[in-house]
Amino acid sequence: MPAKRIDFSVKPAVLINFGDNQKEFHSGCSVIDIVFPKALYVEIAEIHFRNYYTARLTVRACVRDSSHHRLSSEGRWQTCVRKMQLMPVGHSDENCESYFTITTKQMAFPLRDILTLRFILRQPSPLWKEFRLDDIRLYKSSIQDQEESSLQSLPWLFESTRASEEKEQQRESDATKPEGVSSIADLSRNLQQLWAISQKVTSSQPAHGPSRYDVDGTYEINLLSYN
């Protein structure tokens, strides 16, 4: 479970109606806004709540516009979770009072720099006149997740460290290498070439004959051919 709970305030739910006061039509849609009076913006890792006869849930977030000043309250609305099914069948009471958790895996984007969170509740069935969400809880990421996220957002740090280590190893190798002696890489490359030449010369000689070339290039008498 995430490490810390986020403080917030819930505005009164707004039921979407159509028509005048005498002839109202209940649309089966309600809106709940969550604000954060103790912070300019927050980062949310998980959303916990208990359902109460809500069939589907859509979550929208007002994300701070980074092009404005850092203290600006300007934001843009984006849909984070679209029509999440809470009750399999709206006319049945299955999962009508179940607990749910929304994690980052179910979100369309990470909830960072959030100014306002909006829950859009839908219950199309006329059997349930009241529907809502209870026991809403929001959590931040754990300290470990935040550290991993920070490190993953700085790939250049790893590249720079790796390059520095390689340069340091190269300097140490050059410092300990005796003057006039080739590097290990050059010696290895030359040995590989000599080995390839010797293999090619050996394979080109006949299986039986009066003479052959040895690996070191000297001419050797094949005594077996004169027996």
Phi, psi and omega in degrees: 000143178304159192283319191229140178273146183262133176279138180203170176236142181253124176282154179303141180295143180246117178272125182280117179239161177233147178095182180273184183293333182277327182232075180272148175238116180281119184280347185075027181229133179225149183235133178235128177252137178244126181241165185234087185292339183265004180211149177291319177202160186226168172241127186244128179259324182217149176238121179245143177195165173248130181282150170220088175060032172263128184279313182223151182228132172242134180245124176241148183231138173267108185264133180300135179279111184291346179285343177271178177299150186296337179266003182288147177261011178289141180206172179232143184271134177223149179271119182268315178231128185247116172050054176291126183281116178262320176247123182303320179230124183298328182278349177258156182266017178295131181063019183291335179229035181272160176268143181227152175228128176253119180254177181297335179293335181265357182267146179288338179202158179294138180275086178239148181055049183269128178267317181215143176244133184237126175257126177250112185259139179228135174218094184286344183284133177283356181289333184246108182281338181237135176209146184192183172240134179244161175051051179285131178224137178241140183232146172277172174287154175291165181298321180296317179295321180295321179294317179295320179296320180294319179292321180292334180278358181235062181296332181296334179295317179292319180297317180295317179296317180296318180295321179295318179296319180295320178294320179295318177297323179294320179293319178296320179295318179293325182289324182272350183282128178298150181293137178087357180259134180292160179289165179300321180296318180293318178298316179297319180296317180294320178297321177297321179292318178297319179296319180295320180294318180296321178296320181293319180293317181297318182289338182276348180279147177292157182295324180228139179182173184287340184201170176203166173264132175281173183297327183276004174093001181276153180271124185235137179281129177272098184293336182297329183285345181256005179281000000 
